[in-house]
Structures are given as C-alpha cells and as structure tokens.
C-alpha cells in the first residue's frame, strides 16, 4: 500500500487528501481482487476425463417457456449424447408456453423424451412460488437419475457433455458441479461486449469456487445429486425469487456439504448459448441476474460487489471533478489504467480457455461502456422491475413480501 500511495502521489502531483486515499484503497483492493481471481482460476486443473465406463444414472432437466424456435435443437443435442442410453433420461417442463414449445420438443425427442406440463401440475399444487423453480422441482420429483443435470432450452452442449460431468462426479464425489458456459460467436460490437462480460463472469464463478465461496454459477450447465437437492429441501426458502435456481441452490448445497462443490474446467463440457439480440434484451437479462445480489447470505460477496461498484463509480466521478482540478482527472485516469491492466491479467487465461483470446483486441474501447454498465446496473437492479419470458418482476414487491414473511412468528 505505501508503494501504491507513492505511485498515486507521483502521478497526481497533489497532496494526499481523503479522496486520494479512497482512490488508492479502492484501486489497490480491485487489483488484489483480480489477482485473487487469476490465482483461483489458475489453481483449477483443466481436466480431460470422460467417464469411460459410466455408472451414474442422469436426469437432464430442461425448463422451457416460449422456446419453440430453439427447443428442438436443444433436444436433438441431448439425444446425440455419447452416453449409454439406458443411463440417462430427458425431461422437458413446459412452463405455460403459447408457441407450441411442447410440440416442437416432442417432434425432436420422440418417445425417449418426457414432457411435463407445469400448467396442469399447478392445478393440484399451491401457487405463489417462482415458476421456473416449481418446474425444476416437478421434474426432480419425476426424475429417476442419481444426478440431476440442468440446461436451458436455448443452449446446446457437445456430444461428450454428460460423460464429462459423470467423470467429474464419479472421481470427485462433488454434490454440485458448476460447468462452463459460453456464447456462440457474435461479431457485432454488442455481441463482443456480451462475450467479454459473460466469460469474465464464468471465470469469476470458477475462481470463486476454487477460493471457497460461491457467488456465481449458471443453470445452463449445472449438475447436482438428487439426494443433495432433497437434503437441502430444494428451493424451499428461496422459491419466491423468479431467478436463482442455480446460484441460490449452490449456496444451500455449499452450506450443507462444505467442500463438495466444484467447477468442471473442461473444454468438452462447455455449453453454448446465444447473445441477446439488442440492448433492451441485454439490459433485461442483466437486471434479472443482478437482482439476486440482494439475497446473498455470504457477506463477503456483498462486500466484494459493493467495493467493485464503488471503484467503477469513482472513475467517472473523479473524471468529472477534473473540471475543478486536473489532479482529480489524473487520479481517474490512473484508476482506469489499473482497471484495464488488472482485468486483462485476469481475463486473458479465461478467454484462452474458451478460445476467444482475440476478444482482447476489443477490450479497451469496451471498457468505458463496461464502467457505465456496472455503475448503472448496481442501483437499478435493486429497485427497477424487469421482464423475463413475458412476465413482469418487481424486486421491491418481492423484497417486501419476503420481509413480511420473515416477520411472521413461526408456528
């Protein structure tokens, strides 16, 4: 820290005051965080161990709502898995679709596919829970597999995907396995922005799991023991939140089974999905993802997110203050340069793993957009409603309902 203060002092050519000290602390903390993520990622061994003689029965669960245009290709990819046919089953749960999703899934899957109708199931079940979580719970009840594997209707895995997951499960004994997810290449500027941001999140998820805390995973490539799911009462206690069927469940299983959550760093286990076609779709998607941040029970994650947000906020604020005193602008510029270097140090090996290293050429021009995105997304996701699969979700209403439920005396 003294060295960092000296560098800042030389760069700004200004006496130290509260603002400068805050900038040094935030910048140093951010750089150390990126180095920690880099270390966590590098300490994860890259595996190449498919199950040669798999013995694990797997149930693949695919929740789907209005995915008629994509569910067929997803089901075809699942049917083409290089995994013994008698050891896996596919369950698609149709969540009130209006576009013939179930029909398209049935055409692609034939008799080997089981389709559940959530709308029909809810006629005999209590309502008030998040639909996707209810869909997954319904499928888990019907599942005959020891290992539950989830993916999304718009995602596609490679042919050896299930063998890779089974190999990790049978050799490591993990109760929950988070897998790598990537986008299909999108040459547009918006597509590159999404790829850089998303692959960074995947890298952070993997590094965090290696470091012992769980702040990210993706339901498009997730596996967990059915017994572990039942042992933590599934989504009970978190079933009021529309999203979080991946991350919040990982928290529960991680608490119940310490040290038995792992990340499968295997290129053959990558599941690919699509970028959002426009800024509006991207914004709604990221609002949904960020809305889960208010429900982290691990306060370390909350502190990290707050620190990262404050670091990104300080850069444009100090740049604006440069109108009054150019020392502020120089501090802002140095913070921006440190961010670029720290992000590159972390992201370079992650992008190399996904064979997307060329995206680093777009890194610099997209950094300014990323700072604005982080700064706006933080408060916006806490208060603003968003739309998901045609449904409107208001975080404030959900938070009030949760506080009310928590305030009621337990029977």
N, C-alpha and C positions, 0 to 999 in steps of 0.2 A: 504493500500500500504506500509506503514512503516514496518508492520509486515512481509509482503511478502519479502521486501528487506532484513530484518534481517535473515529470513529463508534462502534466497539465499546466503547471506554473510556467514552464518554458514556452509552451505552445500559446498560451493566452497572454503572456506578458502582463499579468494582472495580479494584484494581491489576492490572497485567498479569502473568501467570504463564504457564507452559508450556501449560496447557490453553487459555487465551485466545488465545495466539499461534497454536496449532494451529488453533483455530476460525477465526481471521481468515485464515490461509493457505488452509484448505480452502474457506472461503466465497468468498474472492476468486478462487481457482482455478476453482471451479464457475461463478461468474458470468462469468468470462472465457471459459470453455469454451462456455457457452450463447450468449454474444455471437459467438464464432467460428462456431458452427453457424448462427446467424442470418445472419451475413455470408456464409457459404458458400452457404446456401440462396438468399439474395437475389441472389448473383452468378450463379446459374444462370439463364440466359434461359429463359422459358417459350416453348416452341415450338408451332407450329401448321402443320407442314409434312408433310402426307401425300405419299407418292411418287405423283406424277401419272401417270408412265409407268414403273412399277416394272420393273426388270430383274433383280432378285435372286430366285433360287430359294430358297424357305424350306421347311425341315422342322420341323413343330411336333411336339414330343415330350411325351407325357402319361404319366408313370408312374402306375399305379393299383393299389391294393390294397384290396379290400372296399369299393368305391365304387359299388355297383350303384344306389344311390338318387340319385346325383348325376352319374355319368359321362355319362349320356345328354344332360343339359342342357349339359354342357361341350362335348361333341362337336357338338351342334347349333349352339352359338355359334361353334365353329370352322368349321363348314361354311358359315355365313352371313357369313363374312368378305368384305368388299368388296375382294377381291384376285384377280387373274387366276387362274382355276382351274388353268391349266397351269403356274403358277409356285409352287404350294405343295402339300405333302402332309401328312397327319396320321398319326402313328404312336402308337398306344396300347400300352403294355407292361403286360401283366397280371402282377402280382407275387404269385403264389400265392394269388389270391383264392378265397374259399369261398362267395361270394354271387351268382355269376353276373355279375360285372362285365364280363367279355368279351362275354357275350351282349347285355347292355344297350348296350355301346358299339357292337357290330355292328349292332344294330337302328337306332341313331341315325345311324351313319356310312355304312352300305351298302357298296358296292363301292369307294368313294373312300377308305375307311379301311383302314389296315394295322394288324393286331393281332399283336403278338409275345407269345409265352408264355415268360416267364422261367423257369418251372419246367422246361420242355422244353429250353430253351437250356442250363441248368446241368448237364444230363446229360453234356454233352461239354465242359464248361469247369471250370477249377479253382475250388474254393469257398474260403471264408474272407474274402471281401470283403463290403462292405455291399450289401444287396440293391438299394436304390434307385440307387446308383451303378453297379452292374452292369447294371441295367435301362437306364439312360441310355446307358452305353457300348454296349450291344447295339443300341439304336436308332440311335446315331450311326454305327455300322458300316453299318447298312442305309440310312442317310439319303442322299438324292440332292441335298439342298439345300446351297447355299453357306453359308447362315446357319441355325444351329440356334436354335430358339426353344422354350423350355420353359414349361410351365404345370402347374398341379395339377388333379387330377380334380374337385375341388370348387370350382374357380374358373371365372369367366366373364368373357371380355373383350368389349369393344364391337365393333361391326361394322368399324370402321376401324383396329383394333389393328395388324394386320400392315402396313397401309400406313404407319402412323406409325413403326413400327420400321424398315421398309425405307427410309423417308425419312431417318431419322437415320443409318442405316448408309451409305446412298449419298452423303449430303452430308458426313458427319463422318469416315467411314472408321474408326470405332471397331472394335476387335477384340471388345469385350464391351460390351453395353448393359444396364444395370440399369433396370428400369421401375417405375413407381408401382403400388402395391397398396393397396387399401382394403377395409374390411369393408362388407357390406350393413348399413344402419342397424339398430341393436338398441336399443330404448327402455329396456331393463332397466338397472338400476344396474351390474350386472356387464358388460353389453354396452357401456355408456358407458366404463367403466374400460378395457376391452379396446381400444376405438376410440382413446381418448386415448393409451394406451401404445403401441399399434401405429403410429398415424400419427406419433407422435414418433420412433419407430424409423425409419420411412420417411424422415422429414425429416433425421434424423441420417445415414442412408445416403447421401442425395443430397448433403448439405453436405460430408460427409467425402470423397466422390469429388471434389467441386469443390476441396477443400483438399489433395488429393493423397495421401490414404491411404484404404485400403479396409477398413472394419470391418463393413459390413452390406450385404446385398442379399437379394433374395427369389426363390427358384426358381419362384414362381408367375408371374413376369414377368421373364424373363431371356433374353437373346439373345447368341450368340457365334459367331464364324466356326468352321466345321468345321475349317479348316486351323489355326486358333489352338488349338483343343482338341487336335488331334493333335500340334501343335508342343510343347505342354507335357506330352505323354504322358497326356492326360486326367486321370483321378483317381489315377494311379499315385503312391504315396507318401502319399496321404490316403484310400485306399479302405478302410481298416479302420474308419473312423468312420461310423456309420449316417447321420448328417446331415452337412451341409456340402457338399452337391453344388452349392450356389450360392456361398457365401462363400469356401470354401477354393479353389474353382476360380477365383474372381475374383482371389484372392491370386496364384495361379500365373500367370494371364494378365497381371496387372498387373506382375509382376516381369519376365516375358519380353518384354512390349510396353509399356514405360513411356509414360505419357501417352495411351494408346489405350483407356482405359476411360472410359465416360461414363454419365451418368444422363439418361434421357429424361423431361424435365419437361413433359409434355404431357397435358392432361386427357383427351383422346380415347384415350390409351394406358393409362388406368387399368384394371387387372384387379381384379375384386371377388371376395371370398370370404366365408366365414361365420365369425362368432364362435363360440367354444366354448360349449356349452350350460350348463356348470356349472363350479364352481370346480375340481373334480378334473380335468376335461379341460383347463382353462386352465393349471393347475399342471404337468401332464404336458407340455403343449406348450411352455411356457416353460422347463422343465427341459431339454428337448431343444435348444432354441435356445441356452440359456446354456451347455450342455455344450461347445460349440465354443470357448468363450473360452480354454480352457487350451491351445489349439493355434495361437494367433496367433503368427506369426513376427515381425510388426512390433511391437516392444516399446513403441512409442508408444501403441498401442491398449491393451496390457496396463496401462500406467501410467494411462491415462485411466480405464479401468474400475475399477482399484484406487482411484483418487482419488475417483471418483463414489460407489463403495461406502462408502468411509471417511467421506465427507461425510454421506451418509444415515445411517450408523451413529451418527455423533457427535450428531445431533439428539436421538434418544431417550435416548442415554446421558447427555447433559448435562441433559436434562429430568429424568431420574431423580435425578441428583446435586443437583437443585434442592431436594430434601428436606433436604439438609445445609446448603445455602447458596443463597439465591434468586438470587444472581448467576449461577449455572450455568443456572438456568431462563431468565433473561433472555437469556443468550447463545444458548441453544437456540431461544428464540422468534425472535430476530433472524435466526438461520440459516434458520429455517423461512420467515420472511417474504422473505428474499433468494431462497430457492429458488422460492417462488411467483412472484415478480416475474421472475426470470431465465427460468423455464420458460415463463411467459406470453409474454415478449418473443420467445422462440424459436418457440413453438408457434403463436402467433396467425397468422402468414402461412402456415404449413404447413396449418393447419386451413382457412384461407380458400381455399387452392388446391383442397382436396378438398371444398369447400362444406360444411364441418362446423363452422363457427365457433360455432354455438350450443352446442357441447360445452363451451365455456369457462365456461358457467354451472354446470357440474358439476365444474369444476376444483378449487375449494377443498375441498369435502368428500372428494374422492377423493385428495387429496394425502397425507393421513395413511395411507391404505391403500397408496398407492404407495411410501411410505418403508418400510413394513413389508415389502412385496413385494420391494423391492430388497435390503434387509438380509438377508432370509431366503434369497433366491434365490442370492446370491453363493456362500456356502459349500455350500449344499445341492446345487447343480448340479455341484460338483466331486466329491462323494462318493456322492450318492444315486442309485440306479438309477431308471429311468423306463420307461414303456411307450409304444410307438409302433406303431400299426397292429397291435396284438395281440402284439407282440414285446417282450420284456424286454431292456433295455440297461443294463449296469452300467459306468459310466465308469471305475471303479477297475480292473476286469478289462481294459478296452481300453487303459488307460494302462500297465498292467504289460506287456501284450503288445507295445505299441509300444516301451517301453524295452528289452525283451528283444530285439526285432528290431534296434533301433539298436545294441545292444551286440555283436551278432554281427559277426565280421570279414567284410568284403566280399570276394567271390571275385575 
